[in-house]
Amino acid sequence: MSDPVKTREWCCCAGSDQAFVADCGHTQGVEFTLLRCGICGRHWMSLWFVATSSGIYSSVDDKALTQLLNLPEGRKGRRLLETMYDL
Ligand SMILES: [Zn+2]
């Protein structure tokens, strides 16, 4: 998998909305929300770190997107997120 772009501020297209795509649940104190840029349609994962009330955005490529949209239920899905995001 290519290295995702990681950023603290939303920095896709200037002035774009973040469209909600899916709630991917939470694990290890991190809340995962899949978003899409309202202008170019690129997908981003919002990682929100509950303990520090801070978050980052991580770009999502096509392969990762397929996995994220087909995330298994429960523990299996959480394990996959932990692997993908190195938690
Ligand atoms: Zn964009």
PDB file of the backbone (N, CA, C, O) and the ligand in Angstrom, with CONECT records:
HET     ZN  A 101       1
ATOM      1  N   MET A   1       0.854  -1.200   0.000  1.00  0.00           N
ATOM      2  CA  MET A   1       0.000   0.000   0.000  1.00  0.00           C
ATOM      3  C   MET A   1       0.884   1.242   0.000  1.00  0.00           C
ATOM      4  O   MET A   1       1.865   1.320   0.740  1.00  0.00           O
ATOM      5  N   SER A   2       0.527   2.208  -0.835  1.00  0.00           N
ATOM      6  CA  SER A   2       1.324   3.426  -0.862  1.00  0.00           C
ATOM      7  C   SER A   2       1.116   4.189   0.444  1.00  0.00           C
ATOM      8  O   SER A   2       0.068   4.084   1.080  1.00  0.00           O
ATOM      9  N   ASP A   3       2.117   4.947   0.824  1.00  0.00           N
ATOM     10  CA  ASP A   3       2.034   5.698   2.071  1.00  0.00           C
ATOM     11  C   ASP A   3       0.935   6.751   1.987  1.00  0.00           C
ATOM     12  O   ASP A   3       0.931   7.578   1.075  1.00  0.00           O
ATOM     13  N   PRO A   4       0.010   6.722   2.931  1.00  0.00           N
ATOM     14  CA  PRO A   4      -1.051   7.736   2.879  1.00  0.00           C
ATOM     15  C   PRO A   4      -0.509   9.119   3.273  1.00  0.00           C
ATOM     16  O   PRO A   4       0.462   9.239   4.020  1.00  0.00           O
ATOM     17  N   VAL A   5      -1.156  10.130   2.758  1.00  0.00           N
ATOM     18  CA  VAL A   5      -0.877  11.490   3.188  1.00  0.00           C
ATOM     19  C   VAL A   5      -1.539  11.671   4.544  1.00  0.00           C
ATOM     20  O   VAL A   5      -2.705  11.320   4.725  1.00  0.00           O
ATOM     21  N   LYS A   6      -0.796  12.218   5.493  1.00  0.00           N
ATOM     22  CA  LYS A   6      -1.386  12.476   6.808  1.00  0.00           C
ATOM     23  C   LYS A   6      -1.296  13.959   7.111  1.00  0.00           C
ATOM     24  O   LYS A   6      -0.265  14.590   6.881  1.00  0.00           O
ATOM     25  N   THR A   7      -2.360  14.495   7.618  1.00  0.00           N
ATOM     26  CA  THR A   7      -2.389  15.925   7.868  1.00  0.00           C
ATOM     27  C   THR A   7      -3.278  16.232   9.062  1.00  0.00           C
ATOM     28  O   THR A   7      -4.268  15.542   9.302  1.00  0.00           O
ATOM     29  N   ARG A   8      -2.920  17.272   9.812  1.00  0.00           N
ATOM     30  CA  ARG A   8      -3.740  17.650  10.964  1.00  0.00           C
ATOM     31  C   ARG A   8      -4.938  18.498  10.559  1.00  0.00           C
ATOM     32  O   ARG A   8      -6.017  18.403  11.145  1.00  0.00           O
ATOM     33  N   GLU A   9      -4.726  19.318   9.556  1.00  0.00           N
ATOM     34  CA  GLU A   9      -5.811  20.180   9.085  1.00  0.00           C
ATOM     35  C   GLU A   9      -6.407  19.583   7.820  1.00  0.00           C
ATOM     36  O   GLU A   9      -5.710  18.946   7.030  1.00  0.00           O
ATOM     37  N   TRP A  10      -7.690  19.796   7.643  1.00  0.00           N
ATOM     38  CA  TRP A  10      -8.333  19.388   6.391  1.00  0.00           C
ATOM     39  C   TRP A  10      -7.686  20.198   5.274  1.00  0.00           C
ATOM     40  O   TRP A  10      -7.779  21.426   5.267  1.00  0.00           O
ATOM     41  N   CYS A  11      -7.033  19.523   4.332  1.00  0.00           N
ATOM     42  CA  CYS A  11      -6.274  20.281   3.336  1.00  0.00           C
ATOM     43  C   CYS A  11      -6.447  19.692   1.944  1.00  0.00           C
ATOM     44  O   CYS A  11      -5.529  19.744   1.125  1.00  0.00           O
ATOM     45  N   CYS A  12      -7.630  19.128   1.674  1.00  0.00           N
ATOM     46  CA  CYS A  12      -7.880  18.686   0.311  1.00  0.00           C
ATOM     47  C   CYS A  12      -8.156  19.951  -0.508  1.00  0.00           C
ATOM     48  O   CYS A  12      -7.444  20.939  -0.325  1.00  0.00           O
ATOM     49  N   CYS A  13      -9.122  19.971  -1.372  1.00  0.00           N
ATOM     50  CA  CYS A  13      -9.347  21.147  -2.215  1.00  0.00           C
ATOM     51  C   CYS A  13      -9.770  22.349  -1.371  1.00  0.00           C
ATOM     52  O   CYS A  13     -10.530  22.206  -0.413  1.00  0.00           O
ATOM     53  N   ALA A  14      -9.281  23.512  -1.727  1.00  0.00           N
ATOM     54  CA  ALA A  14      -9.597  24.721  -0.981  1.00  0.00           C
ATOM     55  C   ALA A  14     -11.101  24.953  -0.947  1.00  0.00           C
ATOM     56  O   ALA A  14     -11.769  24.910  -1.981  1.00  0.00           O
ATOM     57  N   GLY A  15     -11.622  25.196   0.237  1.00  0.00           N
ATOM     58  CA  GLY A  15     -13.035  25.516   0.386  1.00  0.00           C
ATOM     59  C   GLY A  15     -13.972  24.331   0.278  1.00  0.00           C
ATOM     60  O   GLY A  15     -15.189  24.507   0.216  1.00  0.00           O
ATOM     61  N   SER A  16     -13.418  23.114   0.254  1.00  0.00           N
ATOM     62  CA  SER A  16     -14.290  21.948   0.065  1.00  0.00           C
ATOM     63  C   SER A  16     -14.971  21.553   1.366  1.00  0.00           C
ATOM     64  O   SER A  16     -14.461  21.794   2.460  1.00  0.00           O
ATOM     65  N   ASP A  17     -16.129  20.942   1.213  1.00  0.00           N
ATOM     66  CA  ASP A  17     -16.818  20.355   2.351  1.00  0.00           C
ATOM     67  C   ASP A  17     -16.265  18.966   2.603  1.00  0.00           C
ATOM     68  O   ASP A  17     -15.720  18.323   1.705  1.00  0.00           O
ATOM     69  N   GLN A  18     -16.414  18.513   3.842  1.00  0.00           N
ATOM     70  CA  GLN A  18     -16.112  17.126   4.157  1.00  0.00           C
ATOM     71  C   GLN A  18     -17.440  16.394   4.177  1.00  0.00           C
ATOM     72  O   GLN A  18     -18.248  16.585   5.086  1.00  0.00           O
ATOM     73  N   ALA A  19     -17.664  15.559   3.178  1.00  0.00           N
ATOM     74  CA  ALA A  19     -18.912  14.803   3.151  1.00  0.00           C
ATOM     75  C   ALA A  19     -18.736  13.522   3.950  1.00  0.00           C
ATOM     76  O   ALA A  19     -17.756  12.797   3.778  1.00  0.00           O
ATOM     77  N   PHE A  20     -19.692  13.255   4.823  1.00  0.00           N
ATOM     78  CA  PHE A  20     -19.652  12.039   5.633  1.00  0.00           C
ATOM     79  C   PHE A  20     -19.913  10.826   4.743  1.00  0.00           C
ATOM     80  O   PHE A  20     -20.870  10.816   3.969  1.00  0.00           O
ATOM     81  N   VAL A  21     -19.068   9.809   4.851  1.00  0.00           N
ATOM     82  CA  VAL A  21     -19.271   8.586   4.069  1.00  0.00           C
ATOM     83  C   VAL A  21     -19.687   7.433   4.974  1.00  0.00           C
ATOM     84  O   VAL A  21     -20.699   6.777   4.728  1.00  0.00           O
ATOM     85  N   ALA A  22     -18.914   7.191   6.009  1.00  0.00           N
ATOM     86  CA  ALA A  22     -19.228   6.056   6.881  1.00  0.00           C
ATOM     87  C   ALA A  22     -18.552   6.207   8.235  1.00  0.00           C
ATOM     88  O   ALA A  22     -17.452   6.747   8.348  1.00  0.00           O
ATOM     89  N   ASP A  23     -19.232   5.721   9.244  1.00  0.00           N
ATOM     90  CA  ASP A  23     -18.658   5.616  10.565  1.00  0.00           C
ATOM     91  C   ASP A  23     -17.970   4.253  10.630  1.00  0.00           C
ATOM     92  O   ASP A  23     -18.629   3.218  10.529  1.00  0.00           O
ATOM     93  N   CYS A  24     -16.655   4.253  10.798  1.00  0.00           N
ATOM     94  CA  CYS A  24     -15.930   2.983  10.809  1.00  0.00           C
ATOM     95  C   CYS A  24     -15.649   2.494  12.233  1.00  0.00           C
ATOM     96  O   CYS A  24     -14.836   1.592  12.434  1.00  0.00           O
ATOM     97  N   GLY A  25     -16.317   3.087  13.208  1.00  0.00           N
ATOM     98  CA  GLY A  25     -16.196   2.605  14.575  1.00  0.00           C
ATOM     99  C   GLY A  25     -14.957   3.131  15.275  1.00  0.00           C
ATOM    100  O   GLY A  25     -14.340   4.099  14.829  1.00  0.00           O
ATOM    101  N   HIS A  26     -14.603   2.492  16.361  1.00  0.00           N
ATOM    102  CA  HIS A  26     -13.446   2.959  17.120  1.00  0.00           C
ATOM    103  C   HIS A  26     -12.692   1.788  17.715  1.00  0.00           C
ATOM    104  O   HIS A  26     -13.260   0.728  17.977  1.00  0.00           O
ATOM    105  N   THR A  27     -11.411   1.996  17.921  1.00  0.00           N
ATOM    106  CA  THR A  27     -10.570   1.001  18.575  1.00  0.00           C
ATOM    107  C   THR A  27      -9.354   1.699  19.140  1.00  0.00           C
ATOM    108  O   THR A  27      -8.891   2.698  18.590  1.00  0.00           O
ATOM    109  N   GLN A  28      -8.837   1.179  20.232  1.00  0.00           N
ATOM    110  CA  GLN A  28      -7.614   1.737  20.841  1.00  0.00           C
ATOM    111  C   GLN A  28      -7.739   3.233  21.121  1.00  0.00           C
ATOM    112  O   GLN A  28      -6.757   3.968  21.021  1.00  0.00           O
ATOM    113  N   GLY A  29      -8.938   3.682  21.471  1.00  0.00           N
ATOM    114  CA  GLY A  29      -9.118   5.089  21.798  1.00  0.00           C
ATOM    115  C   GLY A  29      -9.117   6.017  20.601  1.00  0.00           C
ATOM    116  O   GLY A  29      -8.970   7.230  20.751  1.00  0.00           O
ATOM    117  N   VAL A  30      -9.280   5.453  19.412  1.00  0.00           N
ATOM    118  CA  VAL A  30      -9.320   6.262  18.201  1.00  0.00           C
ATOM    119  C   VAL A  30     -10.671   6.065  17.516  1.00  0.00           C
ATOM    120  O   VAL A  30     -11.112   4.935  17.309  1.00  0.00           O
ATOM    121  N   GLU A  31     -11.322   7.175  17.168  1.00  0.00           N
ATOM    122  CA  GLU A  31     -12.591   7.110  16.426  1.00  0.00           C
ATOM    123  C   GLU A  31     -12.292   7.278  14.941  1.00  0.00           C
ATOM    124  O   GLU A  31     -11.571   8.194  14.547  1.00  0.00           O
ATOM    125  N   PHE A  32     -12.843   6.402  14.132  1.00  0.00           N
ATOM    126  CA  PHE A  32     -12.595   6.422  12.688  1.00  0.00           C
ATOM    127  C   PHE A  32     -13.844   6.868  11.939  1.00  0.00           C
ATOM    128  O   PHE A  32     -14.911   6.271  12.086  1.00  0.00           O
ATOM    129  N   THR A  33     -13.707   7.913  11.142  1.00  0.00           N
ATOM    130  CA  THR A  33     -14.817   8.379  10.313  1.00  0.00           C
ATOM    131  C   THR A  33     -14.319   8.574   8.893  1.00  0.00           C
ATOM    132  O   THR A  33     -13.368   9.316   8.647  1.00  0.00           O
ATOM    133  N   LEU A  34     -14.974   7.900   7.967  1.00  0.00           N
ATOM    134  CA  LEU A  34     -14.590   8.008   6.566  1.00  0.00           C
ATOM    135  C   LEU A  34     -15.295   9.218   5.941  1.00  0.00           C
ATOM    136  O   LEU A  34     -16.514   9.360   6.037  1.00  0.00           O
ATOM    137  N   LEU A  35     -14.505  10.083   5.300  1.00  0.00           N
ATOM    138  CA  LEU A  35     -15.021  11.319   4.706  1.00  0.00           C
ATOM    139  C   LEU A  35     -14.645  11.387   3.238  1.00  0.00           C
ATOM    140  O   LEU A  35     -13.752  10.679   2.773  1.00  0.00           O
ATOM    141  N   ARG A  36     -15.339  12.249   2.521  1.00  0.00           N
ATOM    142  CA  ARG A  36     -15.014  12.449   1.114  1.00  0.00           C
ATOM    143  C   ARG A  36     -14.980  13.944   0.842  1.00  0.00           C
ATOM    144  O   ARG A  36     -15.813  14.697   1.347  1.00  0.00           O
ATOM    145  N   CYS A  37     -14.023  14.363   0.052  1.00  0.00           N
ATOM    146  CA  CYS A  37     -13.928  15.767  -0.332  1.00  0.00           C
ATOM    147  C   CYS A  37     -15.106  16.115  -1.234  1.00  0.00           C
ATOM    148  O   CYS A  37     -15.403  15.405  -2.194  1.00  0.00           O
ATOM    149  N   GLY A  38     -15.781  17.238  -0.903  1.00  0.00           N
ATOM    150  CA  GLY A  38     -16.958  17.631  -1.668  1.00  0.00           C
ATOM    151  C   GLY A  38     -16.621  18.124  -3.068  1.00  0.00           C
ATOM    152  O   GLY A  38     -17.516  18.257  -3.903  1.00  0.00           O
ATOM    153  N   ILE A  39     -15.356  18.396  -3.341  1.00  0.00           N
ATOM    154  CA  ILE A  39     -14.971  18.907  -4.658  1.00  0.00           C
ATOM    155  C   ILE A  39     -14.370  17.821  -5.550  1.00  0.00           C
ATOM    156  O   ILE A  39     -14.873  17.584  -6.648  1.00  0.00           O
ATOM    157  N   CYS A  40     -13.307  17.159  -5.100  1.00  0.00           N
ATOM    158  CA  CYS A  40     -12.636  16.191  -5.981  1.00  0.00           C
ATOM    159  C   CYS A  40     -13.075  14.752  -5.726  1.00  0.00           C
ATOM    160  O   CYS A  40     -12.768  13.867  -6.525  1.00  0.00           O
ATOM    161  N   GLY A  41     -13.790  14.502  -4.627  1.00  0.00           N
ATOM    162  CA  GLY A  41     -14.282  13.164  -4.360  1.00  0.00           C
ATOM    163  C   GLY A  41     -13.259  12.237  -3.731  1.00  0.00           C
ATOM    164  O   GLY A  41     -13.531  11.054  -3.528  1.00  0.00           O
ATOM    165  N   ARG A  42     -12.075  12.769  -3.419  1.00  0.00           N
ATOM    166  CA  ARG A  42     -11.060  11.951  -2.771  1.00  0.00           C
ATOM    167  C   ARG A  42     -11.512  11.584  -1.356  1.00  0.00           C
ATOM    168  O   ARG A  42     -12.156  12.371  -0.663  1.00  0.00           O
ATOM    169  N   HIS A  43     -11.152  10.355  -0.948  1.00  0.00           N
ATOM    170  CA  HIS A  43     -11.550   9.889   0.375  1.00  0.00           C
ATOM    171  C   HIS A  43     -10.448  10.117   1.396  1.00  0.00           C
ATOM    172  O   HIS A  43      -9.259  10.020   1.091  1.00  0.00           O
ATOM    173  N   TRP A  44     -10.868  10.417   2.598  1.00  0.00           N
ATOM    174  CA  TRP A  44      -9.961  10.630   3.731  1.00  0.00           C
ATOM    175  C   TRP A  44     -10.537   9.940   4.942  1.00  0.00           C
ATOM    176  O   TRP A  44     -11.753   9.875   5.120  1.00  0.00           O
ATOM    177  N   MET A  45      -9.643   9.422   5.782  1.00  0.00           N
ATOM    178  CA  MET A  45     -10.080   8.893   7.065  1.00  0.00           C
ATOM    179  C   MET A  45      -9.759   9.919   8.127  1.00  0.00           C
ATOM    180  O   MET A  45      -8.631  10.404   8.225  1.00  0.00           O
ATOM    181  N   SER A  46     -10.759  10.244   8.918  1.00  0.00           N
ATOM    182  CA  SER A  46     -10.531  11.078  10.081  1.00  0.00           C
ATOM    183  C   SER A  46     -10.234  10.168  11.262  1.00  0.00           C
ATOM    184  O   SER A  46     -11.038   9.304  11.609  1.00  0.00           O
ATOM    185  N   LEU A  47      -9.068  10.368  11.880  1.00  0.00           N
ATOM    186  CA  LEU A  47      -8.725   9.629  13.097  1.00  0.00           C
ATOM    187  C   LEU A  47      -8.786  10.624  14.250  1.00  0.00           C
ATOM    188  O   LEU A  47      -8.047  11.608  14.280  1.00  0.00           O
ATOM    189  N   TRP A  48      -9.675  10.351  15.191  1.00  0.00           N
ATOM    190  CA  TRP A  48      -9.840  11.246  16.328  1.00  0.00           C
ATOM    191  C   TRP A  48      -9.334  10.522  17.576  1.00  0.00           C
ATOM    192  O   TRP A  48      -9.846   9.467  17.953  1.00  0.00           O
ATOM    193  N   PHE A  49      -8.320  11.113  18.207  1.00  0.00           N
ATOM    194  CA  PHE A  49      -7.709  10.509  19.396  1.00  0.00           C
ATOM    195  C   PHE A  49      -8.427  11.046  20.624  1.00  0.00           C
ATOM    196  O   PHE A  49      -8.240  12.196  21.021  1.00  0.00           O
ATOM    197  N   VAL A  50      -9.251  10.190  21.216  1.00  0.00           N
ATOM    198  CA  VAL A  50     -10.125  10.626  22.299  1.00  0.00           C
ATOM    199  C   VAL A  50      -9.324  11.167  23.476  1.00  0.00           C
ATOM    200  O   VAL A  50      -9.689  12.193  24.051  1.00  0.00           O
ATOM    201  N   ALA A  51      -8.256  10.505  23.837  1.00  0.00           N
ATOM    202  CA  ALA A  51      -7.499  10.875  25.036  1.00  0.00           C
ATOM    203  C   ALA A  51      -6.932  12.287  24.932  1.00  0.00           C
ATOM    204  O   ALA A  51      -6.847  12.994  25.936  1.00  0.00           O
ATOM    205  N   THR A  52      -6.549  12.696  23.744  1.00  0.00           N
ATOM    206  CA  THR A  52      -5.923  14.008  23.592  1.00  0.00           C
ATOM    207  C   THR A  52      -6.848  14.998  22.886  1.00  0.00           C
ATOM    208  O   THR A  52      -6.453  16.136  22.630  1.00  0.00           O
ATOM    209  N   SER A  53      -8.068  14.581  22.573  1.00  0.00           N
ATOM    210  CA  SER A  53      -9.003  15.440  21.830  1.00  0.00           C
ATOM    211  C   SER A  53      -8.326  16.093  20.627  1.00  0.00           C
ATOM    212  O   SER A  53      -8.436  17.297  20.398  1.00  0.00           O
ATOM    213  N   SER A  54      -7.629  15.261  19.875  1.00  0.00           N
ATOM    214  CA  SER A  54      -6.975  15.774  18.675  1.00  0.00           C
ATOM    215  C   SER A  54      -7.172  14.761  17.563  1.00  0.00           C
ATOM    216  O   SER A  54      -7.477  13.594  17.811  1.00  0.00           O
ATOM    217  N   GLY A  55      -6.994  15.219  16.351  1.00  0.00           N
ATOM    218  CA  GLY A  55      -7.230  14.298  15.254  1.00  0.00           C
ATOM    219  C   GLY A  55      -6.328  14.571  14.069  1.00  0.00           C
ATOM    220  O   GLY A  55      -5.687  15.619  13.981  1.00  0.00           O
ATOM    221  N   ILE A  56      -6.289  13.612  13.158  1.00  0.00           N
ATOM    222  CA  ILE A  56      -5.591  13.798  11.891  1.00  0.00           C
ATOM    223  C   ILE A  56      -6.477  13.258  10.770  1.00  0.00           C
ATOM    224  O   ILE A  56      -7.423  12.506  11.007  1.00  0.00           O
ATOM    225  N   TYR A  57      -6.150  13.657   9.560  1.00  0.00           N
ATOM    226  CA  TYR A  57      -6.786  13.095   8.376  1.00  0.00           C
ATOM    227  C   TYR A  57      -5.733  12.280   7.649  1.00  0.00           C
ATOM    228  O   TYR A  57      -4.579  12.694   7.541  1.00  0.00           O
ATOM    229  N   SER A  58      -6.133  11.128   7.155  1.00  0.00           N
ATOM    230  CA  SER A  58      -5.225  10.261   6.422  1.00  0.00           C
ATOM    231  C   SER A  58      -5.869   9.917   5.091  1.00  0.00           C
ATOM    232  O   SER A  58      -7.014   9.467   5.052  1.00  0.00           O
ATOM    233  N   SER A  59      -5.143  10.125   4.000  1.00  0.00           N
ATOM    234  CA  SER A  59      -5.721   9.860   2.685  1.00  0.00           C
ATOM    235  C   SER A  59      -6.010   8.370   2.539  1.00  0.00           C
ATOM    236  O   SER A  59      -5.327   7.532   3.128  1.00  0.00           O
ATOM    237  N   VAL A  60      -7.017   8.055   1.758  1.00  0.00           N
ATOM    238  CA  VAL A  60      -7.461   6.675   1.571  1.00  0.00           C
ATOM    239  C   VAL A  60      -7.371   6.343   0.089  1.00  0.00           C
ATOM    240  O   VAL A  60      -8.035   6.978  -0.730  1.00  0.00           O
ATOM    241  N   ASP A  61      -6.546   5.343  -0.266  1.00  0.00           N
ATOM    242  CA  ASP A  61      -6.469   4.962  -1.674  1.00  0.00           C
ATOM    243  C   ASP A  61      -7.576   3.939  -1.992  1.00  0.00           C
ATOM    244  O   ASP A  61      -8.312   3.506  -1.106  1.00  0.00           O
ATOM    245  N   ASP A  62      -7.672   3.570  -3.263  1.00  0.00           N
ATOM    246  CA  ASP A  62      -8.786   2.719  -3.693  1.00  0.00           C
ATOM    247  C   ASP A  62      -8.812   1.376  -2.985  1.00  0.00           C
ATOM    248  O   ASP A  62      -9.873   0.865  -2.626  1.00  0.00           O
ATOM    249  N   LYS A  63      -7.622   0.812  -2.789  1.00  0.00           N
ATOM    250  CA  LYS A  63      -7.561  -0.503  -2.153  1.00  0.00           C
ATOM    251  C   LYS A  63      -8.045  -0.401  -0.705  1.00  0.00           C
ATOM    252  O   LYS A  63      -8.833  -1.222  -0.236  1.00  0.00           O
ATOM    253  N   ALA A  64      -7.553   0.624  -0.015  1.00  0.00           N
ATOM    254  CA  ALA A  64      -7.971   0.810   1.369  1.00  0.00           C
ATOM    255  C   ALA A  64      -9.461   1.124   1.449  1.00  0.00           C
ATOM    256  O   ALA A  64     -10.152   0.678   2.365  1.00  0.00           O
ATOM    257  N   LEU A  65      -9.946   1.892   0.484  1.00  0.00           N
ATOM    258  CA  LEU A  65     -11.363   2.250   0.487  1.00  0.00           C
ATOM    259  C   LEU A  65     -12.242   1.010   0.397  1.00  0.00           C
ATOM    260  O   LEU A  65     -13.237   0.891   1.111  1.00  0.00           O
ATOM    261  N   THR A  66     -11.868   0.092  -0.482  1.00  0.00           N
ATOM    262  CA  THR A  66     -12.632  -1.154  -0.619  1.00  0.00           C
ATOM    263  C   THR A  66     -12.660  -1.909   0.705  1.00  0.00           C
ATOM    264  O   THR A  66     -13.698  -2.428   1.113  1.00  0.00           O
ATOM    265  N   GLN A  67     -11.502  -1.965   1.374  1.00  0.00           N
ATOM    266  CA  GLN A  67     -11.456  -2.659   2.662  1.00  0.00           C
ATOM    267  C   GLN A  67     -12.333  -1.961   3.700  1.00  0.00           C
ATOM    268  O   GLN A  67     -13.038  -2.601   4.480  1.00  0.00           O
ATOM    269  N   LEU A  68     -12.266  -0.632   3.683  1.00  0.00           N
ATOM    270  CA  LEU A  68     -12.984   0.132   4.710  1.00  0.00           C
ATOM    271  C   LEU A  68     -14.488   0.071   4.512  1.00  0.00           C
ATOM    272  O   LEU A  68     -15.250   0.078   5.479  1.00  0.00           O
ATOM    273  N   LEU A  69     -14.916   0.010   3.250  1.00  0.00           N
ATOM    274  CA  LEU A  69     -16.353  -0.051   2.993  1.00  0.00           C
ATOM    275  C   LEU A  69     -16.894  -1.453   3.229  1.00  0.00           C
ATOM    276  O   LEU A  69     -18.106  -1.654   3.290  1.00  0.00           O
ATOM    277  N   ASN A  70     -15.997  -2.418   3.360  1.00  0.00           N
ATOM    278  CA  ASN A  70     -16.412  -3.799   3.620  1.00  0.00           C
ATOM    279  C   ASN A  70     -15.852  -4.299   4.939  1.00  0.00           C
ATOM    280  O   ASN A  70     -15.560  -5.484   5.105  1.00  0.00           O
ATOM    281  N   LEU A  71     -15.712  -3.384   5.856  1.00  0.00           N
ATOM    282  CA  LEU A  71     -15.128  -3.706   7.156  1.00  0.00           C
ATOM    283  C   LEU A  71     -15.959  -4.781   7.856  1.00  0.00           C
ATOM    284  O   LEU A  71     -17.176  -4.643   7.985  1.00  0.00           O
ATOM    285  N   PRO A  72     -15.293  -5.864   8.314  1.00  0.00           N
ATOM    286  CA  PRO A  72     -16.053  -6.891   9.033  1.00  0.00           C
ATOM    287  C   PRO A  72     -16.610  -6.316  10.338  1.00  0.00           C
ATOM    288  O   PRO A  72     -16.109  -5.319  10.858  1.00  0.00           O
ATOM    289  N   GLU A  73     -17.629  -6.951  10.840  1.00  0.00           N
ATOM    290  CA  GLU A  73     -18.224  -6.522  12.106  1.00  0.00           C
ATOM    291  C   GLU A  73     -17.297  -6.831  13.271  1.00  0.00           C
ATOM    292  O   GLU A  73     -16.501  -7.769  13.227  1.00  0.00           O
ATOM    293  N   GLY A  74     -17.423  -6.021  14.309  1.00  0.00           N
ATOM    294  CA  GLY A  74     -16.817  -6.341  15.596  1.00  0.00           C
ATOM    295  C   GLY A  74     -15.307  -6.401  15.580  1.00  0.00           C
ATOM    296  O   GLY A  74     -14.631  -5.595  14.941  1.00  0.00           O
ATOM    297  N   ARG A  75     -14.799  -7.381  16.304  1.00  0.00           N
ATOM    298  CA  ARG A  75     -13.386  -7.485  16.580  1.00  0.00           C
ATOM    299  C   ARG A  75     -12.537  -7.571  15.310  1.00  0.00           C
ATOM    300  O   ARG A  75     -11.469  -6.963  15.230  1.00  0.00           O
ATOM    301  N   LYS A  76     -13.014  -8.324  14.322  1.00  0.00           N
ATOM    302  CA  LYS A  76     -12.262  -8.484  13.072  1.00  0.00           C
ATOM    303  C   LYS A  76     -12.038  -7.131  12.393  1.00  0.00           C
ATOM    304  O   LYS A  76     -10.950  -6.838  11.898  1.00  0.00           O
ATOM    305  N   GLY A  77     -13.093  -6.319  12.382  1.00  0.00           N
ATOM    306  CA  GLY A  77     -13.000  -4.996  11.785  1.00  0.00           C
ATOM    307  C   GLY A  77     -12.032  -4.113  12.554  1.00  0.00           C
ATOM    308  O   GLY A  77     -11.250  -3.365  11.966  1.00  0.00           O
ATOM    309  N   ARG A  78     -12.095  -4.208  13.871  1.00  0.00           N
ATOM    310  CA  ARG A  78     -11.187  -3.401  14.697  1.00  0.00           C
ATOM    311  C   ARG A  78      -9.737  -3.808  14.455  1.00  0.00           C
ATOM    312  O   ARG A  78      -8.848  -2.962  14.365  1.00  0.00           O
ATOM    313  N   ARG A  79      -9.516  -5.112  14.353  1.00  0.00           N
ATOM    314  CA  ARG A  79      -8.149  -5.598  14.100  1.00  0.00           C
ATOM    315  C   ARG A  79      -7.634  -5.067  12.763  1.00  0.00           C
ATOM    316  O   ARG A  79      -6.464  -4.705  12.641  1.00  0.00           O
ATOM    317  N   LEU A  80      -8.506  -5.024  11.775  1.00  0.00           N
ATOM    318  CA  LEU A  80      -8.114  -4.548  10.456  1.00  0.00           C
ATOM    319  C   LEU A  80      -7.729  -3.055  10.522  1.00  0.00           C
ATOM    320  O   LEU A  80      -6.734  -2.635   9.931  1.00  0.00           O
ATOM    321  N   LEU A  81      -8.526  -2.273  11.243  1.00  0.00           N
ATOM    322  CA  LEU A  81      -8.201  -0.855  11.401  1.00  0.00           C
ATOM    323  C   LEU A  81      -6.862  -0.678  12.110  1.00  0.00           C
ATOM    324  O   LEU A  81      -6.056   0.174  11.737  1.00  0.00           O
ATOM    325  N   GLU A  82      -6.635  -1.499  13.143  1.00  0.00           N
ATOM    326  CA  GLU A  82      -5.378  -1.400  13.889  1.00  0.00           C
ATOM    327  C   GLU A  82      -4.192  -1.713  12.981  1.00  0.00           C
ATOM    328  O   GLU A  82      -3.141  -1.080  13.078  1.00  0.00           O
ATOM    329  N   THR A  83      -4.368  -2.694  12.098  1.00  0.00           N
ATOM    330  CA  THR A  83      -3.296  -3.057  11.178  1.00  0.00           C
ATOM    331  C   THR A  83      -3.077  -1.952  10.153  1.00  0.00           C
ATOM    332  O   THR A  83      -1.945  -1.556   9.876  1.00  0.00           O
ATOM    333  N   MET A  84      -4.179  -1.464   9.597  1.00  0.00           N
ATOM    334  CA  MET A  84      -4.059  -0.454   8.547  1.00  0.00           C
ATOM    335  C   MET A  84      -3.457   0.850   9.078  1.00  0.00           C
ATOM    336  O   MET A  84      -2.708   1.529   8.376  1.00  0.00           O
ATOM    337  N   TYR A  85      -3.789   1.184  10.308  1.00  0.00           N
ATOM    338  CA  TYR A  85      -3.357   2.472  10.840  1.00  0.00           C
ATOM    339  C   TYR A  85      -2.292   2.345  11.925  1.00  0.00           C
ATOM    340  O   TYR A  85      -1.992   3.296  12.647  1.00  0.00           O
ATOM    341  N   ASP A  86      -1.714   1.105  12.018  1.00  0.00           N
ATOM    342  CA  ASP A  86      -0.542   0.970  12.860  1.00  0.00           C
ATOM    343  C   ASP A  86      -0.769   1.367  14.307  1.00  0.00           C
ATOM    344  O   ASP A  86       0.025   2.109  14.886  1.00  0.00           O
ATOM    345  N   LEU A  87      -1.855   0.874  14.894  1.00  0.00           N
ATOM    346  CA  LEU A  87      -2.151   1.250  16.286  1.00  0.00           C
ATOM    347  C   LEU A  87      -1.548   0.239  17.259  1.00  0.00           C
ATOM    348  O   LEU A  87      -1.692   0.389  18.472  1.00  0.00           O
TER     349      LEU A  87
HETATM  350 ZN    ZN A 101     -10.405  17.478  -2.843  1.00  0.00          ZN2+
END
